[in-house]
Amino acid sequence: MVGVEALLRWQHPEQGLVAPGAFIRSAEESGLITVLGEWVLRRAVQDARAWPGLRVAVNVSPIQLRSRKFVEIVREVLGQGGVTAERLELELTETALMAASGEVARSLADLRGLGVHCALDDFGTGYSSLSHIRDIAVDRIKIDRSFVNAVDTVPGAALVEAIVGLARANGLRLTAEGVETPEQLEFLERVGCHEVQGYLFSRPVPASAIARLLTKRAGEGDRSSAAL
């Protein structure tokens, strides 16, 4: 087990746990995403102190990255949390990256300068060209679960193999999302995917359960990223 991903849920008084797809757009349109995103970042780094050596991934909005203060906020949060920059990975979706301005590219470059890792999430669902991926300052691409679900077909398997080749040719780390079956894992290992995450290893759990997962996985030797 090498990492966890911080997943945000809204504990609604009437609707229970609400997934981010239902409220992130409203948060962005209202301007609340900056405050919300900073809270998530601080909480994730704070929780990560209990998991030495474990990488923690946090999704960020391009609105956050456009802020001139964001890089300094990240530096401050890491310093206060006592977590090294190499243990933090910030994820941005492919679609958001395509629509982003030059300010976002500069922020990504500055964050990597701090030692923070940057990842392109849901790869394959947007409209970026191969040359665009090559030029953007990211360290990792994450294959979307829709492609992982199709590896049992000839076209699906070929597409994932092509993405793996693209990542390796550009010196990028690669994570496959949504792995649910041993057959999917076997295929991804065979084609050279670096890391995988999904329900095969763990469903989303509260931070308090991560220590138990670490103990459970310690002797299994898998290259997995669990979802937090």
N, C-alpha and C positions, 0 to 999 in steps of 0.2 A: 504494500500500500504506500503510495508516494504522494497523494494529495487529496484534498477535498474541495468541493465547490460550494460556495455560500449561495443558498437559494432563499429568496425572499418570499414570505407569505404574509398576507394581511389577516389578522385575527379579527374578523368582522363580528359585531355583537349579534347579528341576526343570521348571516350567511355562513358563519364558520370560517374556515381557512379559504382565502381567496387567492388564486394564482396571480402572478404579476401581469399576465396578459390582460387582465381585467382592469388594472389600475395604473400601470406604468405610463401609458400614453397620456392619461389625464394628468399624471404627475409632471410629465414633460411640458404639456401645454400650459399648465398653471404655474410653472416655474418651481414647483416643489421638489423636482427630481434632484436638484443640487443638494438640498438639505437631506433628503431621503438617502441619496447615494453616499453622502459623507457618513451618515449614521451607520449604514451597512458596512462601509469600509472600516470604520473604527471598531465596530462590533466583531467583524471577522478577524481583524488583526489581534484584538484583545483575546478572542477565543483561541487563536493559533498559538498563543504563548504556552498553552497546556500541551501542545503537540510538537515537541522539538523535532526539527528536521522535516516536518510535513509541509508541503506546499499548499497554499490556500488561494483559490481562484475567486475573483470577485467581478461580476459583470458591471460595466460602466456605460453610461450614456454619452453620446458625442457631445451633448450639451455640457456635461461635466468637463470633458476634455477641451472644449473651446475656452473654458475659463483660464485666465492667466494664473489664477491662484491654485489650480488643481495640483500641479506638480509639487508646489510647496506644501499643500495639504497632505499629500501622500508622504512627503519627507517627514513632516511633523508627526503624522500618525504612526509611522514606522519607528521613529525615535521614541515616542511616548510609550509605544507598545513593546519596545525591546525586541522587535522582530527584524531580522535582516531583510534587505530588499530582495534578495534572491529567492526568498520564500513566498513572495507575493506575485501573483499573476493576474493581470487585468484583462478582461475579455470584452471585445467589441464585436458586434455582429457584422457580417459581410455587407449587408444592405446599408447599415448605418455608416460603415466606413466609406462606401462608394459615394454617399451623399455628403460626406464630411468635407470641411474646408481645410485649407493649408494649416490652420491653427491646430487642428487635430493631429495632423502628421508631425508638426513640431512638438506637440505635447508627448506623443508616443516616443519620439526620438529622445526627448529630455528624460522621460521615465526610464527608458532603457539605459540612459546614461547614469541614472541612479543605481542601476542594477536590477530594477523591477522587470519582470518578464511580461510580454504582451502577447495576447492570443487572438486569433481571428475565429470567432465562434460560428457555428452553423454553416460551415463551409460547404459550398455547392448549392445553396438556396438563393443566393443573390445573383448579381449580374456582372461581377468583376472579371476582367480579362486576366490571362496568365501574366502578362507584363505588369499589370497593376499589382498583383500579389507579390511579384518579384521586387517591386520598388517600395512597397509599404514596410515600415519598420515594425515587423512583428517577429516573434520567436517561434510561434506555434500556430498550426491550423487544426481545427477540430472538425472532423467529418460529421455532418448532420446525421441524426438517427435514421432519417428516411432512406439514406444510402446504405447504412448498415443493415436495415431490414430487408434490403434487396440483394444481399450477397449470395443468396441461394439460387439466383438466376444468372445466366451467362452475361447479359448486359450489365447487371448490377455489380457482379464480381469484377468485370473488366473496368468499370468506372472507378471503383474503389482502388483497384491496383494502379490506375492512372493517377489518382490523387496521391497515393503513397509515393509514386515515382516523382511527382511534381514537388512534394515536400522535401524528399531526399535531395533532389537536384538543386534545390534552393537553400539547403542547409537548415531546414525547418524541422522542429519536433512535431510529432503528429499524435493526436488523440482521437479515438473513435468513440462517439457518443451512442447511448442507447443500446448497449450490448446486453442481450437478454438470454441467449442460448449458448451452450458449449460449442455448437457448430459455428456460430458467428465468431466466437473467440478463437477457435482453431484456425479459421480462415484468416483472420486479422494477424495472428501470430505468424502464419505461413508467409504472408505477403510483406511482412516487416513493419507493421504498425508499432510505434514505440509504446503507447499506453492506451488503455481502454477504460471506459466507465459505463455503468449501467446497472440495471436491476439484477443481473447475474451475480453481482458482488454485494450490492446493498441498495435498498430503497432509501429515500431521503430520511434522515434521522436527526434528532436534536443534537446540539453540540455535546451535551452530556454523555451521549452514547458513542462518541468517536473513540474515546479511550478503550472501550470494549472491542470496537472494531479493530483497533491497532493490535490489541492482544490476540484476537482471533486470527488476524492475517499474518502475524509475525512469522509463523512457521510455514506458510503456504507458498511463499515465493512468487506471487503473481505480480504483474506490473499494472496495477489497477488504480484508478482514481475514484473514490467513493463520493457520493453526493451528500452534501450537508444541508 
